[in-house]
Amino acid sequence: MRPQSLAIRLLPPFAGWCAVGATTLAAGSPLRVAPVAVFLLAGPGAAVLRICGPALTRHQAVGPVESWDRGFERDSDRLEQLVLAAFLSVSATLICATALMAAHAFSGLRVLVLLTVLTMLAACCPQLPGRTRTARASSPPQKGSPL
């Protein structure tokens, strides 16, 4: 494993521990809110997306037939991964908060610590194997087709 890939892999858990450390600052301080918000919006989703990323990239976006933008496929895939990471992070946050509420142990710090530990576990997991890239259909199925 290259040191650069290890650093990228451990960036979400590091952001989580920075967010946990930021909770010691004064309430409402921007130095407290910013790391917590960034971690909750991107950390867990980025770690999970790193695991399943190669399996998700087997399909690439297909631009319009008269493609004037050569970077459409690349930019579309990046935007898709960014949005997916945000939604995965929010989903993980809601699931952890709901589980702690059900256990009558809810607090903001506990949610952060639990998410950071889960993000660390996700950072330690190997990636799912990818497959060869195939193009997605750019138009809806035609009338009379089985789909």
C-alpha positions as CSV (number, residue, x, y, z in Angstrom):
1,M,0.0,0.0,0.0
2,R,1.4,3.4,-1.0
3,P,1.7,6.0,1.8
4,Q,-0.4,8.4,-0.3
5,S,-3.3,5.9,-0.5
6,L,-3.0,5.2,3.3
7,A,-3.3,9.0,4.0
8,I,-6.4,9.3,1.9
9,R,-7.9,6.2,3.4
10,L,-7.4,7.6,7.0
11,L,-8.5,11.1,6.2
12,P,-12.2,10.5,7.2
13,P,-11.4,8.9,10.6
14,F,-8.9,11.7,11.3
15,A,-11.6,14.3,10.5
16,G,-13.9,12.4,12.9
17,W,-11.4,12.6,15.8
18,C,-10.8,16.3,15.0
19,A,-14.6,16.7,15.3
20,V,-14.7,14.9,18.6
21,G,-11.8,17.0,19.9
22,A,-13.6,20.2,18.7
23,T,-16.4,19.4,21.1
24,T,-14.2,20.6,23.9
25,L,-14.4,24.2,22.6
26,A,-17.1,26.7,23.5
27,A,-20.6,25.9,22.3
28,G,-21.6,27.8,19.2
29,S,-18.0,28.6,18.3
30,P,-17.3,28.4,14.5
31,L,-14.2,26.4,15.4
32,R,-16.4,23.8,17.0
33,V,-19.2,23.8,14.5
34,A,-17.2,23.6,11.3
35,P,-15.3,20.3,11.9
36,V,-18.4,18.6,13.3
37,A,-20.5,19.7,10.3
38,V,-17.9,18.7,7.7
39,F,-17.4,15.3,9.3
40,L,-21.1,14.6,9.7
41,L,-21.8,15.6,6.1
42,A,-18.8,13.9,4.4
43,G,-16.8,11.6,6.7
44,P,-18.8,8.3,7.1
45,G,-20.1,8.5,3.5
46,A,-16.6,9.0,2.1
47,A,-15.3,5.9,4.0
48,V,-18.2,3.8,2.8
49,L,-17.9,5.1,-0.7
50,R,-14.2,4.1,-0.8
51,I,-15.1,0.5,0.0
52,C,-17.8,0.2,-2.7
53,G,-16.4,2.8,-5.2
54,P,-14.8,0.3,-7.6
55,A,-18.0,-1.7,-7.8
56,L,-20.0,1.5,-8.5
57,T,-17.7,2.7,-11.2
58,R,-18.4,-0.2,-13.5
59,H,-21.0,2.0,-15.2
60,Q,-20.0,5.3,-16.5
61,A,-22.2,8.2,-17.5
62,V,-23.0,8.7,-21.1
63,G,-23.3,12.1,-22.5
64,P,-25.6,13.3,-25.3
65,V,-24.9,12.1,-28.8
66,E,-23.6,15.5,-29.9
67,S,-21.2,15.7,-27.0
68,W,-19.6,19.2,-27.0
69,D,-18.3,18.7,-23.5
70,R,-15.5,16.1,-23.4
71,G,-15.3,16.1,-19.6
72,F,-19.0,15.2,-19.2
73,E,-18.5,11.6,-18.1
74,R,-15.7,12.5,-15.7
75,D,-17.5,15.4,-14.1
76,S,-20.8,13.5,-13.9
77,D,-19.2,10.6,-12.1
78,R,-17.5,12.9,-9.6
79,L,-20.7,14.8,-8.9
80,E,-22.5,11.5,-8.4
81,Q,-19.9,10.3,-5.9
82,L,-20.0,13.6,-4.0
83,V,-23.8,13.5,-3.7
84,L,-23.7,9.8,-2.8
85,A,-21.1,10.4,0.0
86,A,-23.3,13.2,1.5
87,F,-26.4,11.1,1.5
88,L,-24.5,8.1,2.9
89,S,-23.1,10.3,5.7
90,V,-26.5,11.7,6.6
91,S,-28.0,8.2,6.6
92,A,-25.3,6.9,8.8
93,T,-25.8,9.8,11.2
94,L,-29.5,9.2,11.4
95,I,-29.1,5.5,11.9
96,C,-26.5,6.0,14.7
97,A,-28.7,8.6,16.4
98,T,-31.8,6.5,16.2
99,A,-29.9,3.5,17.6
100,L,-28.6,5.5,20.5
101,M,-32.1,7.0,21.2
102,A,-33.5,3.5,21.2
103,A,-30.9,2.5,23.8
104,H,-31.7,5.6,25.9
105,A,-28.0,6.7,25.5
106,F,-28.3,9.6,23.1
107,S,-25.9,12.5,23.2
108,G,-24.2,14.5,20.5
109,L,-20.7,13.4,21.6
110,R,-21.8,9.7,21.6
111,V,-23.1,10.0,18.1
112,L,-19.8,11.5,17.0
113,V,-17.7,8.9,18.7
114,L,-19.8,6.0,17.3
115,L,-19.7,7.5,13.8
116,T,-15.9,8.0,14.1
117,V,-15.4,4.4,15.2
118,L,-17.6,3.1,12.4
119,T,-15.7,5.3,9.9
120,M,-12.4,3.8,11.2
121,L,-13.8,0.3,10.6
122,A,-14.8,1.3,7.1
123,A,-11.4,2.7,6.4
124,C,-9.8,-0.6,7.4
125,C,-12.0,-2.6,5.1
126,P,-10.7,-3.7,1.7
127,Q,-12.3,-2.3,-1.4
128,L,-14.9,-4.4,-3.3
129,P,-13.5,-5.6,-6.6
130,G,-14.4,-3.6,-9.6
131,R,-15.6,-4.8,-13.0
132,T,-15.0,-3.6,-16.5
133,R,-16.7,-0.3,-17.2
134,T,-19.8,-0.4,-19.4
135,A,-21.8,2.5,-20.6
136,R,-25.2,3.3,-19.2
137,A,-28.2,3.6,-21.4
138,S,-28.7,7.3,-22.3
139,S,-32.4,7.0,-23.3
140,P,-35.4,5.3,-21.8
141,P,-36.4,1.9,-23.1
142,Q,-38.3,1.8,-26.4
143,K,-42.0,0.9,-26.7
144,G,-42.4,-2.9,-26.8
145,S,-39.1,-3.7,-25.2
146,P,-39.2,-6.1,-22.2
147,L,-38.0,-3.3,-19.8
